[in-house]
Amino acid sequence: MSGAQKLRPTIGCAMRLGISGRASLSAPSAMAMASSSRRAAPFSTTAPMCKRKTRDSNKKRGVSSLYRSGPREPLSMSNVPLPRPRAGYKPSVPVDEAHGLWGFFPEPNKLMWTPAEMEKHGRAWTVEELRRKSWEDLHALWWTCCRERNMLATTKAELERTKLGFGESEIEARELEVNKTMKAIKHTLTERQYTWEDATGVAESDPEIDLQAEDGQFYKPSAYEEETSAPDTWASEAAKPDEAGKGEPAKVPS
């Protein structure tokens, strides 16, 4: 009864708008229309309604990479076959085997060593062994250690990038020996620097040493000066005439 009472104003408005000439609406039919309008839209999860739409229904679409559809109309190049790459073709790029960048890798054309290959290394150089080396040998050994550290850093970066999960301990052990060698080289060079400074101070206070000599003869002892002055005296005596006045040169003492 309450629903019918609510529909009475609606039926009255419809009759005043001229709907009386058409089929008259009864109270039950109007009630059914109002109740159907208030209901929610039907929703179904059946297969036909939820099936994915795979057919391209767009008639104006051209080439679709998603549906692999070609053009709707044939083109001037439709009958021309597309070129295909040659099988087994590999471009040859000239590579310098002696290039300096190969020093960042274990070997040319090899990215990294295996853990077994990384373990094959010797011990570090000691200070006692390096004291007998020349400046050139120490310089060459220093840059060999620098190259080794660059190679180890490249290998470590590749292990972190590829996440292989092995080889870190072998790299650390090898890098430790390289660092010990470089510290020993620094120790040896420091000793030589202190020794050179002490020797320079002693030479400056020595009267027989002239560090400013232009002829390169820095050490000039007093005995050396006496020996160099003796031939001049003998030459002057040889030029004098003898007592008989014959003018014959005197014999140079042997």
C-alpha positions as CSV (number, residue, x, y, z in Angstrom):
1,M,0.0,0.0,0.0
2,S,2.8,2.3,0.7
3,G,4.3,1.8,-2.8
4,A,0.9,2.6,-4.4
5,Q,0.5,5.8,-2.4
6,K,4.0,7.0,-3.6
7,L,3.1,6.3,-7.3
8,R,-0.1,8.4,-7.2
9,P,1.6,11.8,-7.8
10,T,3.6,10.3,-10.7
11,I,0.5,8.9,-12.4
12,G,-1.2,12.2,-12.0
13,C,1.6,14.1,-13.6
14,A,1.8,11.7,-16.5
15,M,-2.0,12.1,-17.2
16,R,-1.7,15.9,-17.2
17,L,1.2,15.8,-19.8
18,G,-1.0,14.2,-22.3
19,I,-0.3,10.6,-21.9
20,S,-4.0,9.9,-21.5
21,G,-4.4,9.5,-25.2
22,R,-2.0,6.6,-25.3
23,A,-2.3,3.3,-23.5
24,S,-3.2,4.0,-20.0
25,L,-0.8,2.9,-17.3
26,S,-2.2,0.9,-14.6
27,A,-0.9,1.1,-11.1
28,P,0.7,-2.4,-11.1
29,S,2.6,-1.8,-14.4
30,A,3.8,1.6,-13.3
31,M,5.0,0.1,-10.1
32,A,6.9,-2.6,-12.0
33,M,8.6,0.0,-14.2
34,A,9.6,2.1,-11.2
35,S,11.0,-0.9,-9.4
36,S,12.9,-2.1,-12.5
37,S,14.5,1.3,-12.9
38,R,15.7,1.2,-9.3
39,R,17.4,-2.2,-9.7
40,A,21.1,-2.4,-10.6
41,A,22.3,-3.4,-14.0
42,P,22.7,-7.1,-14.6
43,F,26.3,-8.5,-14.2
44,S,27.4,-11.9,-15.2
45,T,30.8,-13.7,-15.1
46,T,29.9,-16.3,-17.7
47,A,32.4,-17.3,-20.4
48,P,30.7,-15.6,-23.4
49,M,30.6,-12.2,-21.6
50,C,34.1,-12.3,-20.1
51,K,35.9,-13.8,-23.1
52,R,38.8,-11.6,-24.3
53,K,38.2,-9.8,-27.6
54,T,41.1,-10.8,-29.9
55,R,39.7,-9.8,-33.3
56,D,40.6,-6.4,-34.6
57,S,37.3,-4.8,-35.6
58,N,38.8,-1.4,-36.5
59,K,38.4,-1.1,-40.3
60,K,40.7,2.0,-40.5
61,R,43.6,0.4,-38.7
62,G,46.8,-0.1,-40.7
63,V,49.7,-2.4,-39.6
64,S,49.3,-3.7,-36.0
65,S,52.3,-5.2,-34.3
66,L,50.0,-6.6,-31.6
67,Y,47.6,-8.5,-33.9
68,R,50.2,-9.0,-36.7
69,S,47.8,-7.6,-39.3
70,G,49.0,-6.1,-42.5
71,P,47.7,-3.2,-44.5
72,R,44.1,-3.4,-45.7
73,E,45.0,-2.6,-49.3
74,P,47.9,-3.9,-51.4
75,L,50.8,-1.5,-51.8
76,S,53.3,-1.0,-54.6
77,M,56.0,-3.0,-52.7
78,S,53.7,-5.7,-51.5
79,N,55.0,-8.3,-54.0
80,V,58.7,-7.4,-53.4
81,P,60.3,-9.9,-50.9
82,L,62.1,-8.4,-47.9
83,P,65.9,-8.8,-47.7
84,R,67.2,-11.3,-45.3
85,P,70.5,-11.2,-43.4
86,R,73.2,-13.5,-44.6
87,A,73.5,-16.6,-42.5
88,G,76.7,-16.9,-40.5
89,Y,77.8,-13.4,-41.3
90,K,80.1,-11.8,-38.7
91,P,81.8,-8.5,-39.3
92,S,85.6,-8.5,-38.8
93,V,86.8,-5.7,-36.6
94,P,90.6,-5.1,-36.4
95,V,91.8,-5.4,-32.8
96,D,95.2,-4.4,-31.6
97,E,96.5,-7.3,-29.4
98,A,99.1,-4.9,-27.8
99,H,96.6,-2.2,-26.8
100,G,97.0,-0.8,-23.3
101,L,93.4,-1.5,-22.3
102,W,94.1,-5.2,-22.3
103,G,95.9,-4.5,-19.1
104,F,92.5,-4.3,-17.4
105,F,91.8,-8.0,-18.2
106,P,93.7,-11.2,-17.3
107,E,94.4,-12.0,-21.0
108,P,93.3,-10.6,-24.4
109,N,89.8,-11.7,-25.2
110,K,89.3,-13.1,-21.7
111,L,87.0,-11.4,-19.2
112,M,88.1,-13.0,-16.0
113,W,90.1,-15.9,-14.5
114,T,88.6,-18.9,-12.8
115,P,89.2,-19.2,-9.0
116,A,91.8,-22.0,-9.7
117,E,93.7,-19.6,-12.1
118,M,93.4,-16.7,-9.6
119,E,95.0,-18.8,-6.9
120,K,98.2,-19.3,-9.0
121,H,100.4,-16.5,-7.7
122,G,103.5,-16.1,-5.7
123,R,104.3,-14.3,-2.5
124,A,105.1,-10.6,-2.1
125,W,108.6,-9.1,-2.5
126,T,110.4,-8.3,0.7
127,V,112.4,-5.1,1.5
128,E,115.6,-7.1,1.7
129,E,115.2,-8.4,-1.8
130,L,114.2,-5.0,-3.2
131,R,117.3,-3.2,-1.7
132,R,119.4,-5.0,-4.3
133,K,117.3,-3.8,-7.2
134,S,118.1,-0.8,-9.4
135,W,115.8,2.2,-9.9
136,E,114.7,0.9,-13.3
137,D,113.7,-2.5,-11.8
138,L,111.8,-0.9,-9.0
139,H,110.0,1.4,-11.4
140,A,109.0,-1.5,-13.7
141,L,107.8,-3.6,-10.7
142,W,105.7,-0.7,-9.4
143,W,103.8,-0.4,-12.7
144,T,103.4,-4.1,-12.9
145,C,101.7,-4.0,-9.5
146,C,99.4,-1.1,-10.7
147,R,98.4,-3.2,-13.8
148,E,97.7,-6.2,-11.5
149,R,95.4,-4.0,-9.3
150,N,93.5,-2.7,-12.3
151,M,92.9,-6.3,-13.5
152,L,91.7,-7.4,-10.1
153,A,89.4,-4.3,-9.8
154,T,87.9,-5.2,-13.2
155,T,87.3,-8.8,-12.2
156,K,85.7,-7.8,-8.9
157,A,83.3,-5.4,-10.8
158,E,82.3,-8.2,-13.2
159,L,81.7,-10.6,-10.3
160,E,79.4,-8.0,-8.7
161,R,77.6,-7.4,-11.9
162,T,77.0,-11.0,-12.9
163,K,76.4,-12.2,-9.3
164,L,78.2,-15.4,-9.8
165,G,78.8,-15.9,-6.1
166,F,82.4,-17.1,-6.2
167,G,86.0,-15.8,-6.6
168,E,85.9,-13.0,-4.0
169,S,88.2,-14.6,-1.5
170,E,90.8,-15.5,-4.2
171,I,90.8,-11.9,-5.5
172,E,91.3,-10.5,-1.9
173,A,94.2,-12.9,-1.3
174,R,95.9,-11.9,-4.6
175,E,95.3,-8.2,-4.0
176,L,96.9,-8.5,-0.5
177,E,100.2,-9.8,-1.9
178,V,100.2,-7.0,-4.5
179,N,99.7,-4.3,-1.8
180,K,102.5,-5.8,0.3
181,T,104.9,-5.6,-2.6
182,M,103.9,-1.9,-3.3
183,K,104.5,-1.1,0.4
184,A,107.9,-2.7,0.3
185,I,108.8,-0.7,-2.8
186,K,107.8,2.5,-1.0
187,H,109.9,1.5,2.1
188,T,112.9,0.8,-0.1
189,L,112.7,4.1,-1.9
190,T,112.3,6.0,1.4
191,E,115.5,4.4,2.7
192,R,117.3,5.5,-0.5
193,Q,116.0,9.0,-0.2
194,Y,117.2,9.4,3.4
195,T,120.5,7.9,2.5
196,W,120.9,10.4,-0.4
197,E,120.1,13.3,1.8
198,D,122.6,12.2,4.4
199,A,125.3,11.7,1.8
200,T,124.6,15.1,0.3
201,G,125.0,16.8,3.7
202,V,128.4,15.0,4.2
203,A,129.6,16.0,0.7
204,E,128.7,19.7,1.2
205,S,130.9,19.8,4.3
206,D,133.9,17.9,2.7
207,P,136.5,20.3,1.2
208,E,137.6,17.7,-1.3
209,I,134.2,17.4,-2.9
210,D,132.8,20.1,-5.2
211,L,129.2,19.5,-6.0
212,Q,129.1,22.5,-8.4
213,A,131.9,21.2,-10.7
214,E,131.0,21.6,-14.3
215,D,133.3,19.0,-15.7
216,G,131.6,16.2,-13.7
217,Q,134.7,15.6,-11.5
218,F,133.0,16.2,-8.1
219,Y,135.7,14.4,-6.0
220,K,139.0,16.3,-6.1
221,P,141.4,15.1,-3.4
222,S,144.7,17.0,-2.6
223,A,146.9,14.1,-3.8
224,Y,145.2,14.3,-7.2
225,E,146.1,18.0,-7.5
226,E,149.8,17.3,-6.7
227,E,150.0,14.7,-9.4
228,T,148.5,16.9,-12.0
229,S,151.0,19.8,-11.2
230,A,154.2,17.6,-11.4
231,P,154.3,17.2,-15.2
232,D,154.2,21.0,-15.6
233,T,157.3,21.4,-13.4
234,W,159.2,18.8,-15.4
235,A,158.3,20.4,-18.7
236,S,159.6,23.8,-17.5
237,E,162.9,22.2,-16.4
238,A,163.3,20.4,-19.7
239,A,163.1,23.7,-21.5
240,K,166.2,25.1,-19.7
241,P,169.7,24.8,-21.3
242,D,172.4,22.7,-19.6
243,E,175.4,24.1,-17.8
244,A,177.7,23.6,-20.8
245,G,175.6,26.0,-22.8
246,K,175.0,23.7,-25.7
247,G,171.3,24.2,-25.6
248,E,170.5,20.6,-25.5
249,P,167.3,19.8,-23.6
250,A,167.7,18.1,-20.3
251,K,166.4,14.6,-19.9
252,V,163.0,14.2,-18.4
253,P,163.2,12.1,-15.3
254,S,161.4,8.8,-15.8
